[in-house]
Amino acid sequence: MQTSSDRHEYPAHWEADVVLRDGGTARVRPITVDDAERLVSFYEQVSDESKYYRFFAPYPRLSAKDVHRFTHHDFVDRVGLAATVGGEFIATVRYDRIGPDGAPASSPADEAEVAFLVQDAHQGRGIASALLEHIAAVARERGIRRFAAEVLPANSKMIKVFTDAGYTQKRSFEDGVVRLEFGLEPTDRSLAVQQAREQRAEARSVQRLLAPGSVAVIGAGRTPGGVGRSLLDNIRDAGFTGRLYAVNKALPPERKELDGAAGVPAHRSVRDIDGPVDLAVVAVPADDVPETVAECGEHGVQGIVVVSAGYAEAGPDGRERQRALVRQARSYGMRLIGPNAFGVINTSPEVRLNASLAPQMPRPGRIGLFAQSGAIGIALLSRLHRRGGGVTGVTGVSTFVSSGNRADVSGNDVMQYWYDDPDTDVALMYLESIGNPRKFTRLARRTAAVKPLVVVQGARHGSGPRGHAVRATRLPHATVSALLRQAGVIRVDTITELVDAGLLLARQPLPSGPRVAILGNSESLGLLTYDACLAEGLRPHRPLDLTTGASAADFHAALSRALADDTCDAVVVTAIPALGEPPTDDAALAGALRSAAAATPSKPVLVVHVELGGLAEALSAAASTAPQPAPARLETQATHPAPPDGGRPPTATTPVTASTRATPPGPAVPAAPLTPVSLPEDAHLIPAYPAAERAVRALAHSVAYAQWRRDAADPGKVPGYEDIDERSAAALIDAQLTRGESLTLGTEETRALLGAYGIHVHRALPAPTADAAVEAARTLGRPVALKVTAPHLRHRADLGGVRLDLADEEQLRRAYAELTDQLGTPEELSPVVQRMAPRGVDTIVRAVIDPAAGAALSFGLAGAPSQLLGDMAHRLIPVTDREADSLVRSIRTAPLLFGWRGSAPVDTPALEELLLRVSRLVDDHPEVVAVGLEPVVVATHGVSVLSASVRLAPPPARDDLGPRTLPAY
């Protein structure tokens, strides 16, 4: 720690764990006087060339004066940071504040010189780039706005670190030295660079866990049975392509294999293994884990999966044990899955890793699974593995991660891996907590833009699992769900729904719209499907009944016509056991449906079946090349659109035979003969559901997600307003926060802060007496409103606490007397006088920074719609112009703003501008943790903010926008 002579105490909040380019981790922390020996040892391991690049001259060793200078910092004008692995330095960076003449200086000088030194063995791992992010954040905190760096022209690696960072730069060359100067304010490019580096590093760290070249199972029993031995057997039985080792410290020295594990070398310690170990699967008692992790770290293991229990889920002592485990693993540069984990699976033929407690390796496929619960993980794997018996298992699993207590590797990390994983088309996640919600929504939005992300969240109405240290949300679950959906997440409520949606998205194209054709051999099942479509907001055509005597050829022809219809975006096929002679073979029907779907691969097809397990099995089987009989030509019949009132569809009155059947709307298309079609393995696989509601709900999720993808292609922009005075707002916030940790601004301070962002609040003057009310009306101008502001009566016009359109002194005095007679004394009521605003629709605008959901903007109509019916809409901040437009229109009572029942439409563009200005305020100043504008009267021309409140607090952790760090749970 620093001595008492230093100007500032040790800044512990600068400490951070970071993921490097190769997927390993390092600890970043301030350098202190206690690091002298570490610094000397570090410098001795740096090559002469690197020393020359750092000091511009041969510099073989550090003098005592150098060591003192590089380890004594005031943490304001002189700061040094080190990257450490195993407690030893692998890189350093420092800045020294300078004045205009380049000499050492103090505040208010806002420029500093910066210099790096990276150990040669660790160059190329992205350490300098990570240190630059952290030293820049430290400098901004200390009032430094620019960095200057002098670099030799031959030091191309360091020049690239600076030029690739994305900051606005100025370069000059003088006396044989390149001088780089750059501002430290984040730019769009610097943030994009930082996030791209974050994605590559975190994805690589997960890849090292999922695709190791060698695995050691530590705690494997000498005889079959037990957790460790089960893990070893599962890895071996899955056909792992790498090297596998068993480790058991109780193994006799002469034993080289375990009973029943021939061919798997066994050792007493991971240290005894001759060769590298990429992944260690730890299944020893919790008390033995620290020793095991130390051995792994010293052996150079890259990552560990800890299935051992007895950590945070066991109480306070276990939580502290878990924190120590994470610190220990990261100190060796290792990532950790668990503890209390179920394991990991990778079905790639190049890996074939089943390092989990699942006894059977799931089928290879295109779905990635992440589960925080082992029990839910088992259920998901089971449902995706089996054929028939429920929804058809049309695809398998690419990768599976069960994180257990999620102490280190989280869903965010796995999402980074899935983002550009060519083997994963759909991501399914079961979450019980979200440790970094800001980052989750950012990553979800980016991931959902390229592949579907389906999430079911447990513990929605209570605290999360004891093993997960997470922030508690103050927002209702419905609000959090709405914000996740805005980020492109497909939010479902059950595990069944998760699998249903995932299977559809994995093997069927996204629909172009909500129009659905329904056909099948059961009129009743078709009607149930029709009703389910209406309930989910889809636009179904009338069901086409092929009758129970329909053949496979009839199904093929009807499906072909439906898919060829330009007014149809998706098709739901319903099927019950046929009554024909002979009955339709399930395999033949499956082949007919798949052949028709293959001819029009741009539209999704779903099947709803009743008691047709053979059909479900056949639909999920490999494609067939067997020829099918040519179907009879289908004739067209008059059709009817879906009834506008959402009622039951009309039914056909004319019997439909197998040779002439009704078709969906559209031109008559001659049915092509069913010629042999050779399809690739698992292509055109059609999901089959045992209930219409399940199929339609999955389709509705697909329709909504497809629409989100189209909207996300043009998300709009965050507009800039020339009248916003960001500096004045920042100065006001800083001045207010000196008074306390958290506070609600007074009336005038609120008006001033909002005014800096072009949000003008109508002035309200206190009226402690009737005479004061009359004087206030004279100051403001009549007509006026008289309102009580006591908390229990605020915004309660129904209780008589508001009197409007008081045009003269007599009306005002009479209203004042009535209020005080009926509701209480002036001291209890705190009445105010406010000039009347134009008549319009009363609305509410709110913004809040929630610890679990991030910054959110909310909008609704004032009064019963929002308070009684909960009719509020929400968007993540920052809000774009398109999002503000959709926010206004997404509440159920939005018609009241657009001329409902002959009323005059109000000024929604002005309302949208107000929403955007509030969003900018909260996004620009994280100290603004809550804003409430109520009511906001939206008139035919303009908006009037009649009451406002603002709450400030020290800025919350914005670890998604600051330098890259791993969460510290």
Disulfide bonds with the S-S distance in Angstrom:
none
